[in-house]
Amino acid sequence: MTGEDGETDAPRADLDPVTLEVLRNQLEGVAEEMGTVLIRGAYSPNITERQDCSTALFDADGRMVAQAEHIPVHLGAMPEAVAAVRERDPKPGDVFALNDPFTGGTHLPDVTLVSSLALDGDVIGFAVSRAHHADVGGMAPGSMPAGAREIQQEGLRIPPLRLVDGGERVEDVLDLILANVRTPAERRADLEAQLAANERAGDRLRDLADEHGRDRLERASDAVIGYSRERMTAAVAELPDGTYEAADVMEGDGVTDADLPIRAAVTVDGDRLAVDFAGSAPQVDGNCNAPLAVAKSAVYFVVRCVTDPSIPPNHGCYEPVSVSAPDGSILNPSPPAAVVGGNVETSQRVTDVVFAALGEAAPERVTAGSQGTMNNLTIGSRGGGGGREGDAAESFTYYETIGGGFGARPGADGMDGVQVGTTNTLNTPVEALEAAYPLRVERYAFRPNSGGDGRHRGGLGLVRSVRVETPATVSLLTERRRHAPAGIESGESGATGENLIDGDPVPAKTTVDVGPGTTVTVRTPGGGGYGGPSERDPAARERDRADGKVTGESEE
C-alpha cells in the first residue's frame, strides 16, 4: 500500500474517477455512521446533546482514511492513538481503550476506543471513536481541576489496554475503569455506545469488501489518501514562500497568573509547510501543557482553513505539514505534566498564533481574532462513593464549553455565539440540562456590546448563568479574560470574558466548592472587528442598534 519512499502509491488504472469518488464517499459514510451510532446510543448529555465525540476509519498501516466532521482537536490527534495501539500487536477482534496523553491520548476525559477490523482472519483496518467522558476520577468532579500540578490529579490514566481480547470482553479492565469514576453507570453506557459505533464500522467495511472486493477496497484507501495529498500540496504551493511569525500568550496556567508565551514560525517552502513552536513557554506547573499531538491537531485545522477546507481530511492532507516544539515545553511536555487545560485552552492559542502567522501570507483568508477560548464550565458533586454503580447514584458531573464571538471576516461580520477554533460542539439545551442535573439556567443570551467595532463587526459573546441546587464543585478553565481578541486592519478588539460566582468575579482558571443556590455566570469574549469603524455602512449600524448588538447600557 506504500512505496519504498514511504509515499502513497498512485491510484491504480482500474480505479476510474467515478469509482474512486463512490468509494471515497462510502468510506466517509462509514465514519459518519459511526458517529451517528455513538451519539444516538450514548447516555450522557455531553455526547447525546453537545456531541463532544469523534469517529474515524484507519487502514491496516495506521493511516486515517476517513473521518466524520466532528471535533478538530480530537481528529488531528487520533493517528497517535492508532500508532500506540499498533505497537501492542493488535489481533482480529481486539478493542483497546486509552486516554493517556503521553501514549496516544489528548487529555484524560477523552477516552478513545480503537478496534481492529478483520476480514478472512486479517486485520484490514481500525475503527476509532473518541468521546469526552464527563468524569474520569481525579481531584475534582468532572476531571477538569484548575489547580492540578500533575496528571495523576486529573483522573485515571489509561495506557492502551485490551477492553476486548479477540472478541471476548475483558471485564476486569472495565471494572477497574468504573471503580475510579464518580458516575460509573453513565460511563458504562457511553463506553457501550463507543463499542457499538466501532462494531458498526466493522460491519460496514465488510459490506464494502463484499461489494467491491478486498483488493479494490485497499487500493481505494491508497487512492483517496493520494488524492488528498495532491490537493493539499497544490494548495500549499499557492502560498508565497517565506517564514511568517506570530506570538500570543496564555493567561496563566491555574497555578500562576503570569502570561505564558506561545510563539509560532510558519515556513512555506514550495509545496511543504512547517510550523516550529520554538520560543514558546517551558513546561508549566499547572494544567495548560498540551501534548504535541494536540498542537498538531490545531495546526492541521488552521492549514485546512487557510488552504482549501473542501480537501477530504485524511492522512494525505496532513503529509505536507510538519510540526515541531522543543522537548519539555508547554507544547511538548514530559510526564507527569498536567494537561487537561492544554487540550481545551492552549490548543485555542495555538490556533490563534498560526492563523496570525499565515495571515501574513494570505491576509484575505484570515479573520480577526475570535473568542480564543472554549470557556470550560464543569459542575459536579462529590456525593456517592466507592466507585460501585449503585453507590454513586447521587453523583452528577456536568460539563460544557460555551460559545462566543467569531472574528469579523474580510467581507462579512463575525458570527454570534458560536464555538471557534479546535472545538465543534453544540450547546446543551436548557431543557436537557435541567432534566439531567440539579441545575437551573437563569440566563442564556447574546452579550450586547461585546463584538469589536469595524467595517465588519466581530461576533457577540454569550452570557450563561447557571444556578446550582445542591452542594457541588465548580471548575472553570477559560481564557481571554485579560487579553482581548484582536481586531485587524484597524478593527477594534472584542470584549474580554468574565467569570462570576454570585456576582463576584473569579479567576479565569479556578476550582471552588459552592453551596445550594449559588449562581455561576460566564460572560464569553466577543470577536474582533475587521477594518476601520469609520468605514462601517450606516445602514449596518442601524441594524446593530435595532438587533440589540449595540446598546448604550453597560453590563449588569
C-alpha positions in Angstrom: 0.0 0.0 0.0 3.0 2.3 0.3 6.1 2.6 -1.9 9.7 2.3 -0.8 10.0 6.0 -0.2 7.0 5.9 2.2 4.7 7.9 -0.2 1.3 6.5 -1.1 1.2 4.6 -4.4 -0.6 6.4 -7.2 -4.2 5.3 -7.9 -4.4 2.1 -9.9 -5.6 2.4 -13.5 -8.8 0.3 -12.9 -10.0 2.9 -10.3 -11.5 5.3 -12.6 -12.5 8.7 -11.2 -16.2 7.8 -10.8 -15.5 4.6 -8.9 -12.9 6.3 -6.7 -15.4 9.1 -5.8 -18.1 6.5 -5.0 -15.6 4.6 -2.7 -14.4 7.8 -1.1 -17.9 8.7 -0.2 -18.7 5.2 1.0 -15.6 5.2 3.3 -16.6 8.7 4.7 -20.1 7.4 5.1 -18.7 4.6 7.4 -17.1 7.2 9.7 -20.3 9.4 9.7 -22.5 6.4 10.5 -20.1 5.5 13.4 -20.7 9.0 14.8 -24.5 8.6 14.5 -24.5 5.3 16.3 -22.3 6.8 19.1 -24.4 10.0 19.6 -27.8 8.1 19.5 -26.5 5.3 21.7 -24.8 7.3 24.4 -26.4 8.2 27.7 -24.7 11.4 28.9 -25.9 14.8 27.6 -22.2 15.6 26.9 -22.4 13.2 24.0 -26.0 13.0 23.1 -26.6 16.8 23.1 -23.2 18.5 22.9 -21.8 15.8 20.6 -18.4 16.0 22.2 -17.1 13.0 20.3 -15.4 12.0 17.1 -15.1 8.9 14.9 -12.7 7.9 12.1 -11.6 5.0 10.0 -8.0 3.9 9.5 -6.3 1.4 7.2 -4.1 -1.5 8.4 -1.0 0.7 8.2 -2.5 3.1 10.7 -3.3 5.9 8.2 -6.5 7.8 8.5 -8.7 7.1 5.5 -11.9 8.9 6.5 -13.3 10.9 9.4 -16.6 12.3 10.4 -16.8 16.1 10.6 -16.6 16.2 14.4 -14.1 17.8 16.8 -10.8 19.0 15.2 -8.7 18.6 18.3 -9.9 15.0 18.6 -9.3 14.0 15.0 -5.9 15.5 14.3 -4.5 13.6 17.3 -6.2 10.3 16.5 -3.2 8.9 14.4 -1.1 9.0 17.6 -3.7 6.7 19.3 -3.7 4.2 16.5 0.1 4.2 16.4 0.2 3.5 20.1 -2.2 0.6 19.7 -0.3 -0.9 16.7 2.8 -1.1 19.0 0.7 -3.6 21.1 0.4 -6.0 18.2 -3.4 -6.0 17.9 -5.1 -9.1 16.5 -8.5 -9.6 15.0 -11.3 -8.8 17.4 -9.3 -6.7 19.8 -10.6 -3.4 21.1 -8.2 -1.1 23.0 -9.1 1.6 25.4 -6.8 4.5 26.2 -6.7 8.1 27.4 -3.1 8.6 28.3 -2.0 11.9 26.7 1.6 10.6 26.6 0.6 7.4 24.8 -1.8 8.4 22.1 -4.4 10.5 24.0 -5.2 14.2 24.3 -6.4 14.7 27.9 -7.8 12.2 30.4 -11.6 12.9 29.9 -11.2 12.0 26.2 -11.4 8.2 26.2 -10.5 6.5 22.9 -11.5 3.1 21.7 -9.5 1.6 18.9 -11.0 -1.6 17.3 -9.1 -3.8 14.9 -11.3 -4.7 11.9 -10.8 -8.1 10.5 -11.6 -9.9 7.2 -10.6 -13.5 6.5 -8.6 -13.6 9.7 -6.5 -10.5 8.8 -6.6 -7.0 10.3 -7.6 -4.7 7.4 -8.1 -1.5 9.3 -9.1 0.2 12.6 -12.2 1.9 13.8 -11.6 4.7 16.3 -14.1 6.6 18.5 -13.1 9.3 20.9 -15.6 10.8 23.4 -15.3 13.3 26.2 -16.4 11.5 29.4 -17.8 13.9 32.0 -15.8 12.3 34.8 -12.8 10.0 34.9 -11.9 10.5 38.5 -9.1 12.7 39.9 -9.2 15.5 42.5 -12.3 17.3 41.3 -15.7 16.2 40.0 -15.7 16.4 36.2 -11.9 15.8 36.0 -11.1 19.3 34.9 -9.4 20.7 38.0 -7.9 24.2 37.7 -5.2 23.7 40.2 -3.8 20.3 39.1 0.0 20.1 39.1 0.5 16.6 37.8 -1.6 14.3 35.6 -2.4 11.9 38.4 -4.6 14.6 39.9 -6.6 14.9 36.8 -8.1 11.4 36.7 -7.5 7.8 35.9 -4.7 7.4 33.3 -5.3 4.5 30.9 -2.5 3.4 28.6 -3.6 1.2 25.7 -5.4 -1.7 27.3 -7.4 -4.5 25.7 -11.1 -3.9 26.6 -12.0 -6.7 24.2 -9.5 -9.5 23.6 -10.0 -11.5 20.4 -13.8 -10.8 20.6 -14.1 -11.5 24.3 -14.8 -8.8 26.8 -12.1 -8.2 29.5 -14.4 -7.4 32.3 -11.6 -6.8 34.8 -10.4 -3.8 32.7 -13.9 -2.3 32.6 -14.4 -2.9 36.3 -11.1 -1.1 37.0 -12.2 2.0 35.0 -15.6 2.1 36.5 -14.2 1.8 40.1 -12.3 5.1 39.6 -15.0 7.4 38.3 -17.8 9.2 40.1 -20.6 8.4 37.6 -19.9 4.7 36.7 -23.4 3.9 35.3 -23.1 6.9 32.8 -19.5 5.9 31.9 -20.5 2.3 31.2 -23.4 3.4 28.9 -21.1 5.8 27.0 -18.4 3.2 26.6 -21.0 0.7 25.3 -22.1 3.3 22.7 -18.5 3.7 21.6 -18.2 -0.1 21.3 -21.3 -0.2 19.2 -20.0 2.6 16.9 -16.8 0.7 16.3 -18.7 -2.6 15.7 -20.8 -0.8 13.1 -17.7 0.3 11.3 -16.6 -3.4 11.1 -19.9 -4.4 9.6 -19.9 -1.7 7.0 -16.3 -2.3 6.0 -17.0 -5.9 5.4 -20.1 -4.9 3.4 -17.8 -2.8 1.2 -15.3 -5.6 0.8 -18.2 -7.9 -0.3 -19.4 -5.2 -2.8 -16.1 -4.2 -4.3 -13.6 -6.9 -3.3 -10.9 -6.6 -0.7 -8.2 -5.7 -3.2 -10.1 -2.9 -4.8 -11.1 -1.6 -1.3 -7.5 -1.4 -0.2 -6.5 0.3 -3.4 -9.2 2.8 -2.9 -7.8 3.7 0.5 -4.4 4.4 -1.1 -6.1 6.4 -3.8 -8.2 8.7 -1.6 -5.1 9.4 0.6 -3.1 10.2 -2.6 -5.9 12.5 -3.8 -5.9 14.5 -0.6 -2.2 14.7 -0.6 -2.0 16.0 -4.2 -4.7 18.7 -3.5 -3.0 19.8 -0.2 0.4 20.1 -1.8 -1.1 22.1 -4.6 -2.9 24.4 -2.2 0.3 24.9 -0.1 2.2 25.7 -3.2 -0.1 28.6 -3.9 1.1 30.4 -0.7 4.1 32.7 -1.1 7.3 31.1 0.2 8.7 32.6 3.3 8.8 32.3 7.1 5.9 34.0 8.9 5.9 34.6 12.7 3.4 35.4 15.3 3.1 35.3 19.1 0.4 35.5 21.8 0.1 34.5 25.5 -1.8 32.2 27.8 -3.3 33.9 30.8 -1.7 31.8 33.4 -1.9 28.0 34.0 -4.1 27.7 37.0 -1.1 27.9 39.4 0.3 31.2 38.3 -1.4 34.2 36.6 1.7 35.2 34.7 1.4 35.4 30.9 2.9 32.4 29.1 4.2 33.0 25.5 3.1 30.8 22.6 5.2 31.5 19.5 5.0 30.1 16.0 7.2 30.4 13.0 5.4 29.1 9.9 7.7 28.3 6.9 6.2 27.8 3.4 8.7 26.1 1.1 7.2 25.1 -2.2 4.5 22.6 -1.5 5.6 22.0 2.1 4.6 23.8 5.3 6.5 23.6 8.6 5.4 25.0 11.9 8.0 25.5 14.7 7.0 26.5 18.2 10.5 27.3 19.5 10.4 30.2 21.9 7.1 29.1 23.5 7.0 28.8 27.3 8.7 25.9 29.0 6.5 23.2 30.5 4.4 24.8 33.3 3.4 23.7 36.7 -0.3 24.0 36.0 -2.6 22.1 33.6 -2.1 24.2 30.4 0.6 21.9 29.0 -0.5 20.5 25.6 0.8 17.2 24.2 2.5 17.7 20.8 -0.4 15.7 19.2 -2.8 18.5 20.4 -0.6 21.2 18.9 -0.5 19.2 15.6 -4.3 19.0 15.6 -4.6 22.8 15.9 -2.1 23.3 13.1 -3.8 20.9 10.8 -7.1 22.6 11.5 -5.7 26.1 10.6 -3.9 24.8 7.5 -7.1 23.3 6.2 -9.0 26.6 6.8 -6.4 28.7 5.1 -5.8 26.5 2.1 -8.9 24.6 1.0 -11.4 23.2 3.6 -13.0 21.0 0.9 -10.0 18.7 0.7 -11.0 15.3 2.1 -9.5 15.1 5.6 -7.3 12.1 5.9 -3.6 11.1 6.2 -2.8 12.5 2.8 -3.8 16.1 3.6 -1.5 16.1 6.7 1.6 14.7 4.9 2.8 18.1 3.5 2.6 19.6 7.0 5.2 19.2 9.8 5.0 20.4 13.4 7.8 20.7 16.0 8.1 22.0 19.5 11.0 21.8 22.0 11.0 18.9 24.4 9.9 19.9 27.8 7.9 22.9 26.5 4.3 23.8 27.1 3.5 22.3 23.7 5.6 19.1 24.1 5.6 18.4 27.8 7.1 15.4 29.7 5.2 13.2 32.2 3.9 13.8 34.8 2.8 17.1 33.5 -0.9 18.2 34.0 -2.5 18.6 30.6 -6.3 18.8 30.9 -6.3 22.6 30.1 -3.8 22.2 27.3 -6.2 20.3 25.1 -9.1 22.8 25.5 -7.4 26.1 26.0 -3.8 26.0 24.8 -5.0 24.5 21.6 -7.0 27.6 21.0 -4.0 29.8 21.4 -2.0 27.7 19.0 -4.9 28.1 16.6 -4.7 31.9 17.1 -1.0 32.3 16.5 -0.9 30.0 13.5 -3.8 31.9 11.9 -2.0 35.2 12.7 1.2 33.9 11.1 -0.5 32.7 8.0 -2.4 35.9 7.8 0.8 37.5 6.6 0.9 35.0 3.7 -2.8 35.0 2.9 -4.5 38.0 4.6 -7.7 37.6 2.6 -8.2 34.1 4.1 -7.9 35.0 7.8 -10.4 36.6 10.2 -10.0 39.0 13.0 -9.5 37.3 16.4 -12.2 35.0 17.6 -13.0 34.4 21.2 -9.9 32.2 21.6 -11.3 30.0 24.4 -13.7 27.1 25.0 -15.0 28.6 28.2 -14.9 25.3 30.0 -17.5 25.0 32.8 -17.7 21.9 34.9 -20.1 21.4 37.9 -20.2 18.1 39.8 -20.9 16.6 43.2 -18.8 14.6 45.5 -21.8 12.5 46.5 -22.0 8.7 46.2 -18.7 6.8 46.6 -16.9 3.6 46.4 -16.9 3.5 42.6 -19.7 0.9 42.5 -22.6 1.9 40.3 -25.2 1.6 43.0 -23.2 3.7 45.4 -22.8 6.7 43.1 -26.4 7.2 42.3 -26.4 10.7 43.7 -23.3 11.9 41.9 -23.5 14.1 38.8 -21.0 15.7 36.6 -22.0 18.4 34.1 -19.5 19.7 31.5 -20.0 22.4 28.9 -18.0 24.5 26.6 -19.7 27.8 25.9 -19.6 29.6 22.5 -18.6 33.2 21.9 -17.8 35.7 19.2 -16.3 34.7 15.9 -13.9 37.3 14.4 -15.1 39.6 11.6 -14.2 38.5 8.1 -12.8 40.4 5.1 -16.3 40.6 3.6 -18.7 40.0 6.5 -19.4 40.4 10.1 -18.3 37.7 12.6 -20.8 35.1 13.8 -22.5 35.5 17.2 -22.3 32.9 20.0 -20.5 30.0 18.2 -17.8 27.6 19.0 -14.5 28.6 17.4 -11.1 27.0 16.7 -10.5 23.4 17.6 -13.9 22.7 19.1 -17.0 22.0 17.1 -19.5 21.0 19.8 -23.1 22.1 20.2 -24.6 23.6 23.3 -26.5 21.7 25.9 -30.2 22.7 25.5 -31.7 24.3 28.6 -34.4 21.6 28.8 -31.8 18.7 28.6 -29.5 20.3 31.1 -32.3 20.9 33.7 -33.7 17.4 33.2 -30.4 15.7 33.7 -28.8 17.7 36.5 -29.8 19.6 39.7 -29.1 22.8 37.9 -31.3 25.7 36.6 -30.4 28.1 33.8 -31.2 31.6 34.9 -30.0 33.4 31.8 -28.7 32.3 28.3 -28.4 35.2 25.9 -26.2 37.1 23.5 -23.9 39.6 25.2 -24.5 43.1 23.8 -21.6 45.4 23.0 -19.1 42.5 23.0 -18.3 42.4 19.3 -15.4 44.6 18.2 -16.3 47.6 16.0 -15.1 47.9 12.5 -16.0 47.9 8.8 -17.2 44.4 9.7 -18.2 43.9 13.3 -17.0 41.0 15.4 -19.5 38.4 16.6 -21.1 38.7 20.0 -20.2 36.6 23.0 -22.8 34.9 25.2 -23.9 35.1 28.8 -24.8 31.9 30.6 -25.9 31.8 34.2 -26.5 28.5 36.0 -27.9 28.1 39.5 -26.6 25.1 41.4 -29.3 23.5 43.6 -27.1 21.1 45.6 -23.6 21.3 47.2 -21.1 21.0 44.3 -17.7 21.7 43.0 -17.3 24.3 40.2 -14.3 24.3 37.8 -13.6 27.0 35.3 -10.9 26.8 32.6 -11.1 29.9 30.5 -9.0 32.4 28.5 -9.3 35.9 27.1 -10.2 37.4 30.5 -7.3 39.8 30.3 -6.2 40.0 26.7 -9.0 40.7 24.2 -9.5 39.0 20.8 -7.7 41.4 18.5 -9.2 43.3 15.6 -7.2 43.6 12.3 -6.9 46.2 9.6 -7.8 48.9 12.2 -10.7 47.0 13.6 -11.4 47.2 17.3 -10.8 44.3 19.7 -13.7 42.2 21.0 -14.7 42.4 24.7 -12.8 40.2 27.2 -14.7 37.5 29.0 -15.6 37.4 32.7 -16.5 34.7 35.2 -18.6 35.4 38.3 -19.9 33.4 41.2 -22.9 35.0 42.9 -22.0 38.2 41.1 -18.4 38.3 42.3 -15.5 38.0 39.7 -13.4 34.8 40.0 -10.2 34.0 38.2 -10.0 32.6 34.6 -9.0 29.3 36.0 -10.5 28.2 39.3 -11.9 25.3 41.2 -14.2 26.0 44.2 -16.8 24.3 46.3 -20.2 26.0 46.4 -23.4 25.6 48.3 -27.0 25.3 47.1 -28.4 28.3 45.5 -25.1 29.5 44.1 -25.2 31.1 40.6 -22.3 30.7 38.2 -22.2 33.2 35.4 -19.9 33.0 32.3 -19.6 36.0 30.0 -17.8 34.9 26.9 -15.5 37.1 24.8 -16.6 38.8 21.6 -14.8 38.6 18.2 -12.5 41.3 16.9 -13.6 43.7 14.2 -12.2 43.9 10.7 -11.4 47.3 9.1 -11.8 50.8 10.5 -15.0 51.6 12.3 -15.5 54.8 10.2 -15.8 52.5 7.2 -18.9 50.7 8.5 -22.0 51.2 6.5 -24.6 53.5 8.3 -27.4 51.1 7.5 -25.4 48.3 9.2 -25.1 50.5 12.3 -28.8 51.0 12.4 -29.3 47.2 12.2 -26.8 46.8 15.0 -28.9 49.0 17.3 -32.2 47.5 16.1 -30.9 44.0 16.8 -29.6 44.9 20.3 -26.0 44.2 19.3 -25.0 47.7 20.4 -26.7 49.5 23.3 -26.0 52.5 25.4 -26.1 50.4 28.6 -23.3 48.7 30.5 -23.4 45.1 31.6 -25.0 44.4 34.9 
